Amino acid sequence: MYLEQVKTILGEVLNLGPAANALTADSPLLGSLPELDSMAVVSLIGALEEHFGIAIDKAAVLQLPDV
C-alpha cells in the first residue's frame, strides 16, 4: 500500500519516469540512483513529509552515510 505511494513520490521528485515502476521494497536508493543527490534527498524528504503528514528528524538524515 505505502510502497506504491513512495514509488510514485520517488518517480515524481527524481523524474524517474517508467523506471520508478521497477523499484521494490528492497531496491537500494542512496548510491544506486544517480538522480538521488543531496538536493534531491532534501526534496524527497519534503515530499514524503507533506504526503504522509509526518516529520522526519533532520539530525538523523545528517547521519546517513556518504556514498
C-alpha positions in Angstrom: 0.0 0.0 0.0 2.6 2.6 1.1 5.2 1.2 -1.3 3.2 2.3 -4.4 2.8 5.8 -2.9 6.5 6.0 -2.1 7.4 4.8 -5.6 5.1 7.5 -7.1 6.7 10.2 -5.0 10.2 8.9 -5.9 9.3 8.9 -9.5 7.9 12.5 -9.4 10.7 14.0 -7.3 13.5 12.3 -9.2 11.9 12.4 -12.6 12.4 8.6 -13.0 9.7 8.0 -15.5 8.8 4.4 -16.0 11.9 3.3 -14.1 10.0 4.1 -10.9 7.8 1.1 -11.6 10.8 -1.2 -11.3 11.5 -0.1 -7.7 10.8 -2.6 -5.0 10.9 -2.5 -1.2 14.4 -3.9 -1.4 15.7 -1.5 -4.0 18.8 0.3 -2.9 18.5 4.1 -3.2 21.5 6.0 -1.9 24.4 5.4 -4.1 22.3 3.4 -6.6 20.2 6.2 -8.2 22.4 8.9 -9.7 19.3 11.2 -9.6 19.3 11.0 -5.7 21.9 13.6 -5.0 21.9 15.7 -1.8 19.4 18.3 -3.1 17.1 15.5 -4.3 17.2 14.0 -0.8 16.0 17.3 0.7 13.2 17.5 -1.9 12.3 13.8 -1.3 12.1 14.3 2.4 9.8 17.3 2.0 7.6 15.4 -0.4 7.3 12.4 1.9 6.6 14.7 4.9 3.9 16.5 3.0 2.3 13.4 1.5 2.2 11.3 4.7 1.8 14.2 7.2 4.9 13.2 9.1 8.1 14.9 10.3 11.5 13.3 9.5 14.2 14.0 12.1 16.7 16.1 10.2 19.5 15.2 12.6 19.0 11.5 11.6 19.2 12.4 8.0 22.6 14.1 8.6 23.9 10.8 9.9 23.2 9.0 6.7 26.5 7.5 5.2 28.1 9.2 2.3 28.3 7.1 -0.8 
